[in-house]
């Protein structure tokens, strides 16, 4: 049974109920004071608690899709849907994917069939969301993605037209499912496009880690996953090879929440020739090592410099400001990052531009981020230029 399957969830719930019933039935037998009675009480409590926690954990994971398979949960990368992999000599591909089949490859539903509110009907009238895998030709990594294509993408009058694109990144350890189901990103974008409040835009939804369960924080790890290169170079190249999207940086933006928001700021400020606009909801403003990331900066002589350059306030104070526009979402109360957001916004200087969505109260959760997403998309829309180039032109 799959990790997110209903059959596994129902089976574990049944086991939990059975353990509770057995504990109630057997408890009088464990009323003595001897070792056997003591061990019986401890065993029944432990079994009951473990099965209840396991059932709750499976229910939460099935709803939020933190881990899509047993391999992901256990860190067995070879068969994980977003594993880092290599292809060997002679063009043979490793288990992560075969680049000879294209840098954007069709995949199974990857949870897309469980997302509510997606477009239903002819694509030229309602648009389409498809599940794919993006293969990095430089990093030899692969990441699952959902791609929202607006109705105009399929209409005859736009047949040669390229579209602006937003790369959207989830938090950690979440994934593409959360962007579609709980952030409701494609549903919100579709509504704004229908209402004329947003130009037709392709939205590519990804998770920021390319080597789960490790949190790679969109950093090129010395001797490890090259997540920054993947998102700054491989992803744009792969998407341009497959979809009718703009080739000029003016048509590219990046959006994210939580650690995905941190990545959005890092990518735009460090790669302003790839992404010219970034919207970050509840981000951090510097990258730090923790138990989920491991050592992101290596042990070489340049580790201090690498750490400093991933501190965005340090960058603004010591390095030239990039020519990008950024939007930060935060809350005066309920979110601990409000002081850091103020410090970051105060450090911004030309030619960089910054705006903010500031709620009176909000928490680090989807209820808060869903309130900010419409404003973030409309803000992004005003910063992205609709590509003038058409198919057949670079």
C-alpha positions as CSV (number, residue, x, y, z in Angstrom):
1,X,0.0,0.0,0.0
2,X,1.3,3.4,-0.9
3,X,2.2,5.9,1.8
4,X,-0.7,8.3,0.8
5,X,-3.2,5.6,-0.1
6,X,-6.6,5.6,1.7
7,X,-6.4,1.9,2.2
8,X,-3.3,2.3,4.4
9,X,-4.9,5.1,6.3
10,X,-8.1,3.2,7.0
11,X,-6.1,0.1,7.9
12,X,-4.0,2.0,10.4
13,X,-7.1,3.7,11.9
14,X,-8.6,0.2,12.4
15,X,-5.5,-1.0,14.1
16,X,-5.5,2.0,16.4
17,X,-9.2,1.4,17.3
18,X,-8.4,-2.3,17.9
19,X,-5.5,-1.4,20.2
20,X,-7.7,0.9,22.2
21,X,-10.3,-1.8,22.6
22,X,-7.7,-4.4,23.6
23,X,-6.2,-2.1,26.1
24,X,-9.7,-1.5,27.8
25,X,-10.4,-5.3,27.7
26,X,-7.0,-6.4,29.1
27,X,-6.3,-3.6,31.5
28,X,-7.9,-5.4,34.6
29,X,-5.3,-8.2,34.0
30,X,-2.5,-5.8,34.3
31,X,-3.7,-4.4,37.7
32,X,-1.1,-6.3,39.7
33,X,2.3,-5.1,41.0
34,X,4.6,-7.7,39.4
35,X,6.9,-7.2,36.4
36,X,4.5,-8.9,34.1
37,X,1.7,-6.6,35.0
38,X,4.0,-3.5,34.8
39,X,5.2,-4.6,31.3
40,X,1.7,-5.3,30.2
41,X,0.6,-1.8,31.1
42,X,3.6,-0.1,29.5
43,X,3.2,-2.3,26.4
44,X,-0.5,-1.6,25.9
45,X,0.0,2.2,26.4
46,X,2.9,2.2,24.0
47,X,1.0,0.2,21.3
48,X,-2.1,2.4,21.6
49,X,-0.1,5.7,21.5
50,X,2.0,4.5,18.5
51,X,-0.9,3.4,16.4
52,X,-2.9,6.5,17.1
53,X,0.0,8.8,16.2
54,X,0.7,6.7,13.1
55,X,-2.9,7.0,12.0
56,X,-2.9,10.8,12.6
57,X,0.5,11.1,10.8
58,X,-0.8,9.3,7.8
59,X,-4.0,11.4,7.7
60,X,-1.9,14.6,7.8
61,X,0.5,13.4,5.2
62,X,-2.3,12.3,2.9
63,X,-3.9,15.7,3.1
64,X,-0.7,17.8,2.8
65,X,1.5,15.4,0.7
66,X,4.7,16.1,2.7
67,X,6.0,12.7,1.5
68,X,4.7,11.1,-1.6
69,X,6.2,7.6,-1.2
70,X,7.9,5.3,1.3
71,X,11.1,5.9,-0.5
72,X,10.9,9.6,0.1
73,X,10.1,9.1,3.8
74,X,13.0,6.8,4.3
75,X,15.4,8.9,2.2
76,X,15.9,6.2,-0.5
77,X,16.5,8.6,-3.4
78,X,16.8,6.2,-6.3
79,X,13.1,5.7,-6.7
80,X,11.8,8.9,-5.2
81,X,9.8,11.0,-7.6
82,X,12.1,14.0,-7.2
83,X,15.4,12.3,-6.6
84,X,18.8,13.6,-7.6
85,X,20.2,11.2,-10.0
86,X,23.0,10.7,-12.6
87,X,23.1,9.2,-16.1
88,X,26.2,7.2,-16.8
89,X,28.4,6.5,-19.7
90,X,27.0,5.8,-23.2
91,X,24.0,8.1,-22.6
92,X,22.4,5.6,-20.2
93,X,20.1,7.3,-17.7
94,X,19.9,6.7,-14.0
95,X,16.7,6.2,-12.2
96,X,16.0,9.9,-11.9
97,X,15.1,10.2,-15.6
98,X,16.4,10.0,-19.2
99,X,17.3,13.4,-20.7
100,X,17.3,11.9,-24.2
101,X,13.5,11.9,-23.9
102,X,13.4,15.6,-23.3
103,X,14.1,18.0,-20.4
104,X,10.3,18.2,-19.6
105,X,8.8,14.8,-19.5
106,X,5.2,13.7,-18.9
107,X,4.6,11.9,-15.6
108,X,1.9,10.2,-13.6
109,X,-0.6,12.3,-11.8
110,X,1.7,12.9,-8.8
111,X,-1.3,13.8,-6.7
112,X,-2.8,16.1,-9.4
113,X,-5.9,13.9,-9.5
114,X,-6.6,14.7,-5.8
115,X,-6.5,18.5,-6.3
116,X,-9.9,20.2,-6.1
117,X,-11.1,23.0,-8.3
118,X,-8.8,22.5,-11.3
119,X,-10.0,23.5,-14.8
120,X,-12.5,21.1,-16.3
121,X,-13.5,21.5,-19.9
122,X,-11.9,22.3,-23.2
123,X,-8.3,23.7,-22.6
124,X,-9.0,26.6,-25.0
125,X,-11.8,27.7,-22.7
126,X,-10.6,26.9,-19.2
127,X,-6.9,26.2,-19.5
128,X,-5.1,23.1,-18.3
129,X,-2.9,21.8,-15.5
130,X,-0.5,19.0,-16.3
131,X,2.0,17.0,-14.3
132,X,5.5,16.7,-15.6
133,X,9.1,16.0,-14.5
134,X,11.8,18.6,-15.2
135,X,15.3,17.2,-15.9
136,X,18.4,19.3,-15.3
137,X,21.0,18.9,-18.1
138,X,23.7,20.5,-15.9
139,X,22.9,19.3,-12.4
140,X,21.6,15.8,-13.4
141,X,18.7,16.3,-11.1
142,X,15.0,15.9,-11.7
143,X,12.0,17.5,-10.0
144,X,8.2,16.9,-10.4
145,X,6.2,19.9,-11.4
146,X,2.6,21.0,-12.1
147,X,2.3,23.4,-15.1
148,X,-0.7,25.7,-15.4
149,X,-1.4,26.7,-19.0
150,X,-4.0,29.5,-19.5
151,X,-6.8,29.2,-22.0
152,X,-5.1,31.6,-24.4
153,X,-2.2,29.1,-24.7
154,X,-4.5,26.8,-26.7
155,X,-6.4,29.5,-28.7
156,X,-5.6,29.8,-32.5
157,X,-5.0,33.6,-32.3
158,X,-2.1,32.9,-29.8
159,X,-0.7,29.9,-31.7
160,X,2.7,31.6,-32.2
161,X,2.7,33.7,-29.1
162,X,5.0,33.2,-26.2
163,X,3.8,33.8,-22.6
164,X,5.2,35.2,-19.4
165,X,6.0,32.6,-16.8
166,X,6.0,32.4,-13.0
167,X,8.0,29.7,-11.3
168,X,6.3,28.9,-8.0
169,X,8.1,27.2,-5.1
170,X,6.5,25.4,-2.1
171,X,7.8,25.4,1.4
172,X,9.8,22.5,3.0
173,X,8.9,19.6,3.2
174,X,5.9,20.3,1.1
175,X,5.6,19.9,-2.7
176,X,3.6,20.7,-5.8
177,X,0.4,19.3,-4.3
178,X,0.3,22.0,-1.6
179,X,0.7,24.8,-4.2
180,X,-2.3,23.5,-6.1
181,X,-4.5,22.2,-3.3
182,X,-3.9,24.4,-0.3
183,X,-2.4,27.6,-1.8
184,X,-4.8,27.3,-4.7
185,X,-2.4,29.0,-7.0
186,X,-3.6,27.8,-10.4
187,X,-7.3,28.3,-9.4
188,X,-6.6,31.8,-8.2
189,X,-4.6,32.7,-11.3
190,X,-7.3,31.3,-13.6
191,X,-9.9,33.5,-11.8
192,X,-7.7,36.6,-12.1
193,X,-7.1,36.0,-15.8
194,X,-10.8,35.5,-16.5
195,X,-11.6,38.8,-14.7
196,X,-9.0,40.6,-16.7
197,X,-6.9,41.4,-13.7
198,X,-3.9,39.3,-14.8
199,X,-2.4,38.7,-18.3
200,X,-2.3,35.1,-19.5
201,X,0.6,33.6,-17.7
202,X,2.2,30.1,-17.5
203,X,2.7,29.0,-13.9
204,X,5.2,26.2,-13.1
205,X,4.8,24.8,-9.6
206,X,7.9,23.0,-8.0
207,X,9.2,22.1,-4.6
208,X,12.6,23.8,-3.7
209,X,14.5,20.7,-2.6
210,X,16.0,18.4,-5.3
211,X,17.3,15.8,-3.0
212,X,14.5,14.9,-0.5
213,X,14.3,14.5,2.4
214,X,17.2,17.0,2.6
215,X,16.3,20.7,2.6
216,X,18.6,22.0,-0.1
217,X,17.5,25.7,0.3
218,X,18.2,26.5,-3.3
219,X,21.9,26.4,-2.6
220,X,24.7,24.8,-4.6
221,X,26.2,22.5,-1.9
222,X,29.9,21.9,-2.3
223,X,30.2,18.2,-3.3
224,X,26.4,17.9,-3.0
225,X,23.1,18.8,-4.7
226,X,23.4,21.8,-7.0
227,X,20.0,23.3,-6.2
228,X,20.7,26.9,-7.1
229,X,22.0,26.0,-10.6
230,X,19.0,23.7,-11.1
231,X,16.5,26.5,-10.5
232,X,18.5,29.4,-11.9
233,X,19.7,27.7,-15.1
234,X,18.3,24.2,-15.7
235,X,14.6,24.9,-15.0
236,X,14.5,27.9,-17.4
237,X,16.3,26.1,-20.1
238,X,14.1,23.0,-19.8
239,X,10.9,25.1,-19.8
240,X,12.0,27.2,-22.8
241,X,12.7,23.9,-24.7
242,X,9.1,22.7,-24.2
243,X,6.7,25.5,-23.7
244,X,5.9,28.7,-25.6
245,X,7.2,31.1,-23.0
246,X,9.3,34.2,-23.2
247,X,13.1,34.0,-23.5
248,X,13.7,37.5,-22.1
249,X,14.2,37.9,-18.3
250,X,11.5,40.6,-18.3
251,X,8.9,37.8,-18.7
252,X,10.1,35.7,-15.8
253,X,9.2,35.9,-12.2
254,X,9.5,33.6,-9.2
255,X,7.1,33.2,-6.2
256,X,7.1,31.1,-3.1
257,X,6.0,30.7,0.5
258,X,8.1,29.9,3.6
259,X,11.4,28.3,2.4
260,X,10.1,28.6,-1.2
261,X,9.8,32.4,-0.6
262,X,13.3,32.4,0.7
263,X,14.4,30.7,-2.5
264,X,12.4,33.2,-4.6
265,X,14.4,36.1,-3.0
266,X,17.7,34.3,-3.3
267,X,17.2,33.4,-6.9
268,X,16.1,36.8,-8.1
269,X,18.8,38.7,-6.2
270,X,21.6,36.4,-7.2
271,X,20.3,35.7,-10.8
272,X,18.7,39.0,-11.9
273,X,19.3,38.0,-15.6
274,X,17.0,35.0,-15.1
275,X,14.2,36.3,-12.8
276,X,13.4,40.0,-12.7
277,X,10.6,39.8,-10.1
278,X,10.1,37.8,-6.9
279,X,7.2,37.5,-4.5
280,X,8.0,35.9,-1.2
281,X,5.4,35.1,1.4
282,X,6.8,34.6,5.0
283,X,10.4,34.1,3.8
284,X,13.6,34.0,5.7
285,X,16.2,36.5,4.6
286,X,19.3,34.4,5.0
287,X,20.2,30.7,4.6
288,X,21.5,28.8,7.7
289,X,22.5,25.3,8.4
290,X,20.1,23.2,10.5
291,X,19.3,19.5,11.0
292,X,17.2,19.4,7.8
293,X,19.8,21.1,5.6
294,X,23.1,19.6,6.8
295,X,26.2,21.5,5.8
296,X,25.2,23.7,2.9
297,X,28.4,25.7,2.7
298,X,31.1,23.1,2.9
299,X,34.3,23.2,5.0
300,X,36.6,25.0,2.6
301,X,38.2,28.4,3.0
302,X,35.3,30.1,1.2
303,X,32.6,28.8,3.5
304,X,32.2,32.1,5.4
305,X,31.9,34.1,2.2
306,X,29.4,31.6,0.8
307,X,27.3,32.0,4.0
308,X,27.5,35.8,3.9
309,X,26.4,35.9,0.3
310,X,23.3,34.0,1.1
311,X,22.4,36.6,3.8
312,X,20.3,39.0,1.8
313,X,20.7,42.0,4.1
314,X,24.5,41.5,4.1
315,X,24.3,41.4,0.3
316,X,22.5,44.7,0.1
317,X,24.9,46.4,2.4
318,X,28.1,45.1,0.8
319,X,27.4,44.2,-2.8
320,X,25.8,46.1,-5.7
321,X,22.0,46.0,-5.6
322,X,20.4,43.9,-8.4
323,X,18.0,45.4,-10.8
324,X,15.0,43.4,-9.7
325,X,11.6,44.0,-8.0
326,X,10.6,42.1,-4.9
327,X,7.4,41.8,-2.9
328,X,7.5,40.5,0.7
329,X,4.4,39.2,2.5
330,X,4.4,39.4,6.3
331,X,2.2,40.1,9.4
332,X,2.7,42.6,12.2
333,X,1.6,40.0,14.8
334,X,1.5,36.2,14.6
335,X,4.7,35.8,12.5
336,X,8.1,36.0,14.0
337,X,9.8,37.2,10.9
338,X,8.2,40.7,10.9
339,X,11.4,42.4,12.4
340,X,13.5,40.7,9.8
341,X,11.2,41.8,7.0
342,X,11.5,45.4,8.2
343,X,15.3,45.2,8.3
344,X,15.3,43.7,4.7
345,X,13.0,46.3,3.3
346,X,15.0,49.1,4.9
347,X,18.2,47.8,3.3
348,X,16.8,47.8,-0.2
349,X,18.3,50.5,-2.4
350,X,18.1,51.4,-6.1
351,X,18.1,50.0,-8.7
352,X,16.3,47.3,-6.7
353,X,12.7,48.0,-5.8
354,X,10.6,46.5,-3.0
355,X,7.0,46.4,-1.9
356,X,5.2,44.6,0.9
357,X,1.9,43.0,1.8
358,X,1.6,43.5,5.5
359,X,-1.4,41.9,7.4
360,X,-2.4,43.1,10.9
361,X,-2.4,39.5,12.0
362,X,-1.4,36.3,10.3
363,X,0.4,33.0,11.0
364,X,2.8,30.8,9.2
365,X,0.1,28.8,7.4
366,X,-1.9,28.5,4.3
367,X,-4.8,30.6,5.6
368,X,-2.5,33.6,5.7
369,X,-0.8,32.9,2.4
370,X,-4.1,32.4,0.5
371,X,-5.0,35.9,1.6
372,X,-1.8,37.2,0.1
373,X,-1.7,35.2,-3.1
374,X,-4.1,37.4,-5.2
375,X,-2.2,40.5,-4.4
376,X,1.1,38.8,-5.1
377,X,-0.1,37.6,-8.5
378,X,-1.5,41.0,-9.5
379,X,1.8,42.7,-8.3
380,X,3.8,40.2,-10.3
381,X,1.6,40.7,-13.3
382,X,2.5,44.4,-13.4
383,X,6.2,43.7,-13.3
384,X,6.3,41.0,-16.0
385,X,6.3,42.1,-19.6
386,X,4.2,40.1,-22.1
387,X,6.8,38.7,-24.5
388,X,7.0,40.5,-27.9
389,X,8.8,37.6,-29.5
390,X,6.9,34.8,-31.2
391,X,7.6,31.2,-32.0
392,X,10.4,31.0,-34.6
393,X,12.3,34.0,-33.1
394,X,14.7,33.8,-30.2
